[in-house]
Amino acid sequence: MLLYVVLVLVAFLVYVKFKQSYWKRRGLHQLEPEFFFGNAKKELLGKRSIFLLFRDIYEKAKVLKQDHVGIYFFLEPIYIPTNLTIIKQILIKDFQHFWGHGGFSHPNERLSMNLFNLEGDPWRHLRTKLTPTFTSGKMKMMFDTLVSKTDGLEKLIDGYITRKEPVDIKEAAARFTTDIIASCAFGIETDAMENDRNDFRTYGRKVFKPTTFKLFLSNTVPASVLGPLGFKLFPRDVDAFFSETVLDTMQYREKYNIIRKDFMHLLLQLKNGDNKSADTQSLTNNELIAQCFVFFLAGFETSSTTITFALLELSSNQEIQDKLRKEINEVLDRHDGKITYDAMMEMKYLDMVVNESLRKYPPVAILPRVCSKNYEVPGTKVTIEKGTKVQVPVWGIHMDPEYYPEPEKFNPEHFTPENKANRPEMAFLPFGEGPRMCIGLRFGVMQTKIGLISLLKNFKFTVNSKTHTPIQIEKVSFVLSVEGDVWLNASRV
């Protein structure tokens, strides 16, 4: 009996060692893994942010002068490119080899059948359907709806000032973007500014607090296995809430022929075949539900974290805050004091500040891809096999002093026209690149800018002593965000 136990243990040891030599056997430099756990023990156990791991790996690869390296999640090999030319090949030129994210997507969970998670032909068909919904013209159509939400934001901040309390800016920004997305994606007027316990805030928090176990399963076990077993990435009550909300709104609008300038109206046009091209099928109800859901996820959290990081940095750099406020007021004066689309587009320094926030704190700090067919990396003898996962370390690139001098310093001058022109392609990837580039980037940037314009034209911010510095990054999260609250002092200007 003892002999069998010893043989099993020896076989297991040999198997693990063999699996964790995958990249060595393929001629790629691998960062030495821990036995069985690989290179991400703390991250897979929820003790450290996965985004910090990939930033560290990028920095190690640069020191070692490696254009790409291999690591392991347990026994699974992960390919990490650090050379911008290779990254461009993967994201753009050879996209047909890498057109999936490798996330969980299965018909048994309709919320997972969204544009971000789908792969292959289902993704391509849906992207074709939805692309006309996100043109600059359609974004301009929704501009006034976004601006109307700034009254509630200003009232919220005023309340803190009246009570002589510091502002939890992370929460305030989340309420603002929640109200916007609920209105634009679902056509529903919420009261997140007045009541942080409304349903959209409640279920939004649930979605962005995934369990480590669920994240681990969804990233290591194929959807073809998990789906039939009844695996749910999102809680059942989240599915019920978003599905019922979309269906109720859709039926109400169709019954009473209600038209609003929002995503829901544009999606209903697609569903009903309006403005349909010959090669584009209409949306199904489940597709419509899934897209509203992912608009909510992508639209409220990424923008609220960008607003939070921007205001935290502006509060720590008063000269930058003053310069930006001066531009905002000067431009608004030329537009009768009104926040208009044209006024926003004139604010060049605001654009630089937002881009610098996205550089230093990219919400999507890694770009996941999965190899769809064997791919030989150009200029090398390394072959990425079909099914291998790829992670592009966006945060590492953004913090590389080769591209951004003094990267830890918040410096909007990184985004002057001259500095942008002198930087190589792929050195700034907050929304990805290529055919899978974020479809809603215009909307995300627009609501971020509107929020900052509204706040900075009315208030001055400084860092409150309750804010823990240096900041820590949330350990388990879909996007890069601050752990805990961010407290700022606000005063009227």
N, C-alpha and C positions, 0 to 999 in steps of 0.2 A: 504493500500500500504506500509506504513512504517513498519507494522508488518511483511510483506513478506520480506522486505529488511533486517530487523533484523534477521529473521529466516535463511535467506540465509547466512548472515555473521556469525551467530552462528554455522551453519552447516559447513561452510568453516573452521572456527577456530577449531572445533572438529575434522574434517577430517585431517587437517594438523597435529594437535597434535597426532592423532592416527597414522598417517603414520610415524611421527618422533619419535615414541616410538617402532618402529619395532624391533630394537636390544634388547631393554630392555625386551620386551615380549618374546624374545628368549634366555634370560639368558646371553647375551654378554654385556660387559661394553661398553657403547657408550659415545663418547665425546659430550657434550651438544651442540645441534645445535641452530643456530639462526632461529627464526620463518620463515618458508617458504624457506629461502635461504639455510638452512642446515649449513654445516661446511666450505663452500667454497665460500662465497659471493664475496670476492675480486678477487679470482682466476677465478670464472665463469664470472665475469664482466671484466676480462682482466686487472686488476689492480695489480696483483701479480702472480709470477710464480707458477703453479700447483706443480712443483717439490719441491719448498720450503714448501708448505703445507704438503706434505707427509713426508718430512724430519722432520718437527715440530711434526707431529702426532706420528712418530716413537719415538722421544725423550720423548714426553708426556707419551706414553704407557710404556716406560722403567722406567720412574720415578714412575708410578703407579703400576709397576711390573705386567703388563698385557701381556699375551702371544699373544693376539689379541684383536682388538677393532673394533667398528662399527662407521661409520660416515654417512653423507648424502650429496648428491649433490641435492639441492632442496629437493624433497621428496624421491629420489631414495637411497636405502641403499647400502653402499659400505663396503665390508669386508676387513680389513687390518691385516694380520698376522705379528707379530714381532719376534716370536719364530722361530729359525732356523730349528728346527725339523719339525714344522708345514709347514714352507716354502718348505722344502725338499719334504714333502708329496705331496704338491700341484703341485710343478714343475716337480717332477720326479715319485715318487712311485704311486701316484693316478692321474697321468696325464689324464687318460681317463675321469675324471670328470671335467677337466679344459683345454680342448684342443683348446680353442679359445681366441682371444684377445679382442673380443667385439667391434671391430672397424667397420666402414662402408665398406660393400662389396656388390656390386650388379651388375648383368650383364649389366644393363643399363649404367654403367660407367666402361668401360673395364679397365681403369687404376687402379681401386679399386680391381680388381680380381687378386691380386698379392699374393705372398707367405706369406707376413706379415698379410694381412687382412683376407684371406680365413680361413674357419673353417671346422671341420668335415672331411668327406671323400674327398671332393675336395682338402682340404689342404694336407691330407695324400698322395693322389695320386701325387700331384704336387711336394711335398717334396721328394718323392721317385724318381721322374724323375730328379730333380735338384741336389740331393745330390752328384752324381758322378762328377758334374761340379766343386765342391769346395774342392776337395782333395788337399793335400799338393803338390802332383805331378803336378796338373793342375796350382796351384799357382806359383810353381817354373817355369813352362813354360812361365808365363806372366812376370816374374821378369824383364827381360831386357827391356820390353816395359815401365815398371814403371820407371826404372833407366834413360831411355832416356829423361824423362820429367824433370829431375833435372837440365839439362843445362839451360832450360828456367827459372827455379826457381832461380838459382844462378845469371843469367843475370838480373832478376827482382830486386833482393836485391842489386846487384852492382849499378843498376841505382839510387836507393835511396841514396847510399853512394856517388856516383859521384855528385848528386845534393845537397848533404849535408842536406838531409831530413830524418826525422824519418820514420821507416817502419810501415805501417799498416799491422801487421802480420796476423790479422784475414782475411783480404782481400787477402793477398799473399797466405796464406794456402788454401783458398777457390779456388783461381785460379789454383793452383797446382793440387788439387784433382779433380777439374772440368776437366782439361785436361786429367788426367789419366782415369777417368770414361768414358768420351766421347770416348776415344780411345779404352778402354777395353770392355765397354758394348755396344757401338754403332759402333765401328770400324771407327770413324771419328776423324781426326786430327783437333782440334780447335786451336784458338790462344788466349786462355784466359790469358796467361802470357803477351801477347802484348796488348790485347784489352779486357777490362773488360765489354764491351758492346756486346760481342758475344752472340749468341742465347742461348747457354747452361747456361751461367751466368744469362742472363735475366730471363729465365723460371725457373731456379733453385731458384732464389730469390723469384719469385712469389709463388712457392710451399711452401717455408719455411716461408712465411708471411701469414699464414691463418687468416681469420677473427675469432674473438671470437664467433660470432653467428654460423658460420659453425661448429666450433669445438664443441660448445654446442649441436647443433642439432645432429651431428654425434655420440656423446657420450651419448645422452639421448633418442633419438627416434630410434626404430629398423629399420634396413636397409630394411626389408620387407615392411615398411610403406613409408620410404623416397624414395626408388628406383622407385617404380611405379609413384610417384609424380614428378619425373624428377629431384630430388635433385642431385647436382654435388658437390662433395667435392673439386674437382680441377677445375679451370677455363677452359672453353671450348678451349681457344687458347693453353693452356698447353697440353690438350689431343691431339689437332690437331698437334702440333709441334712434340711431342714425337712419336705419331703414324705414321705420315708421314716419320719421320726420320728413324724409324726402318724398315718400309716397303720398303722405297727406298734403304736402305743399303742391306737389305735381297735380294731384287730382283736383285740388281747390282752384288752381290757376286755370286748368283746362276747362273746368265746369263753368267758371265765371269769366273766362277769356281775359284774364289779368296779365298785363304786360309790365315788366319792370326792367330797368337797366342793370342786369346782374347775370352771373354765371348760370343760374337756374333757367333764365329765359333762353340763353344761348343753347344750353343743353336740351331744353324742351324742343327747340327748333330742330336740333339734330335728331331727337327721338321721333319727331313727327315727320321727318323727311324734308323739312324746309331747307332751301339752299343746298340741297344734296347734289354732289357731283355724281357722274355716271358710275364711278368705281367705288363709291362710298356708301356703305349700308347705314341704316339708321341705328341709333342707340337702343339697346334693350333696357328695361327697367332696372335690372341688376347692374348693368354697366353704368347707368346713370347714378345709382346709389353709390357704387364703388368710387366713381370719380368725384362726387360731392364729398365723400369721406376723405379721400386723399387730398382734395383741395383744402379741406379743413385742417388736416394734419400739417401739410406743407405750408399753408398760408398763415396759420396763427403762431406756431412755435418758432419757425425760423426767423420771421420778422420781429417777433417780440424779443427773442434773444439778441438780435442785431441791435434793436433799439436800446436794450439794457446795456450791452457792452459799449455802444457808442456813448451813451450818457455817463457811464462809469468813467470812461476815458476822458470825456470832455470835462467832467467834474474834477478830474485830477490834473487837467491841463487848461487852466483858465484862459490863457492867451488864445488857444485854439477855439475855445467856446465863445469868447468875445468876438473873435474874427468871424466866426460862422454866424453869430447873431447879427452882426453888422451887415453881412451880406443879405441875410434873410429880410431884415427890415428895409434895406435899400431897394431890394427887388420888389417887395410887397408895396412899397410906396409908389412904385411905377405902375402898380396894378390896383390902385385904389384900396390898398390894404387887404385885398382878397387873395386867398390861396387859390390860384388857378393852375391849370395844367401848364400853360405857357410860362407862368412865373416859376413853377418848380423846375422846369427845364432850363431856365436861365441861371439857376443857382449852381455854378460850377464848383465852388468850394464845398458845398453840401455834398455833391457827387464824390468829391475827393475824400471827405470825411466818412461817408458810407462805405466806399471802397476800402479805405484803410481799416475800418471796423471789420469788414468781411475778410480782409487779409489776415489780420491778427487773430480773429476769432471766427473762422469759417464754420457756419452751422453744420454743413455737411463736410466734415473734416477728413473723410476718406471716401473715395469713389469705388464702389464695389463693381466688379465685372466677373463673369464666368466664361471660360473658353468654350466655344460651341463646336469647334473642330480643331484638330491638331495645328499648332502654329509655331513655325520656326522664327524666333526673334531675329529681325534683320541685323546683319553684321555680326552674328554670334552663331554658335553651334548648339544653343539651348533651344529645346523644343518644349513648348507648353502643351501638355496633353489635354484632349477634350475632357471637360468636366472640372478642370483645375480652376480654383478661385484666384482672382487677381484683386489686389487692393492698391489703388493709387493714393499715396500719402500726401494729400492736399495740404494739411497743416504743416507738415515738414517743409514742403516747397515754399509755402508762404513765409516761413520763419528762417529761410536760408539767407545768410548775409551776402552770398554771391549775387542775389537778385534784389535784396532789400537791405541796404546798410543799416546797422543798428536795429535789427528786426524786433527787439523787445520794446523799442521806443514807439509810441503812437505818433506817427508822422504823416499827415495827409499829403505832404509834398512828394511822397512816393508815387502819387498819382497825378503829377503834372503831366501835360502832353509830352514834354521832353523825356521825362523818366519812363513813361509808358512806352514810348517809341524805342527807347534804348534797351528795354527788357525783352528777353526771348519769349516766343509763344509758349504757352502752357505753364508760365510762371505765376499765373493768377487764375485759379479754377474754383471760385466759390459756388458756381452753378454747374460745374462739369463742363464738358466740351463735346462737340460732335453731335451725331443724331440723337443721343440720349441726354443732351443738355437739358437742364430744367425748363420745362415748357412754361412754367408760371413765373419766370424770373422778373419779367416786367412788372407784374402785379406785386410781387414781394418787395421789390425796390421801391415801387410807388407808395405802398402803405408805410414802409419804413421812413421814407422822406417826409410824407405828410405828418406822421407822428412827431418827427424831430422838428419840423417847421412850427407846428402848433405849440410844442412845449418851449422851444428856445425863443420864440418871439414874445412869449409871455412870462417866462420864468428863468431864473438863474439857479444853477445847481452846484452844490459842493458835496464832497464825500462826508457822510456821517460816521462817527466813531463806531457805530454798531456794525458797520461793514467789515467783515474779516478780510484783512490783507496780509500777505498776497492772497488773491482769490484762489479757490480750489475748483476743480472741474467735476461736475456730476459724474459719479462712478458708473451708473447704469442708465443710459439714455440714448434715444435715437439720434439726437443732435447734440452738438457741443454747447453746453450751458453751464452757468455758475452753480456751484453747490450752495444751497442755502439762499438766504435773502440778500438783496443789494439795497442798502439804505442810503438815501441821499437827502441832503437838506435842500429845500426849495424856497425861493423868495420871488415876489413879483418884481418885474423890471419896468 
